[in-house]
Amino acid sequence: MRPEVQTFVADGPLPDWDASEEEIDRRDQQLRAIQGPVTGEEAKALVSCFGPDDCYGVAWTLLHLIETGPNPVLTTGPGPDANEWHQRLYGRAVNGGLIPRI
């Protein structure tokens, strides 16, 4: 796994809207330092970094970066109580024909 991915993942999930502007900017800069495409291992690690909301759009950047990896990361339904971003990643894979619709 590349160092920039390790650094981003080590800092944990994205903060929520209540985080300071500096914290959100720092995480955004960390994320933008990761060049796609990501490997399957990197994509799986990055899935754990979604926070409770869209973090002023940073979560969308994370989602799109994960989607540059090979194959869908989530191949089974994440369940009704799963993070909205896991639901979204899975739904996009199903709608894109990468996972069969159940």
Salt bridges, closest charged atoms under 4 A:
ASP11 OD2 - ARG26 NH1 2.60
GLU23 OE2 - ARG26 NH2 3.00
ASP28 OD1 - ARG32 NE 2.96
GLU42 OE2 - ARG2 NE 2.87
GLU67 OE1 - HIS64 ND1 3.79
GLU67 OE2 - ARG92 NE 2.73
GLU84 OE1 - ARG88 NH2 3.06
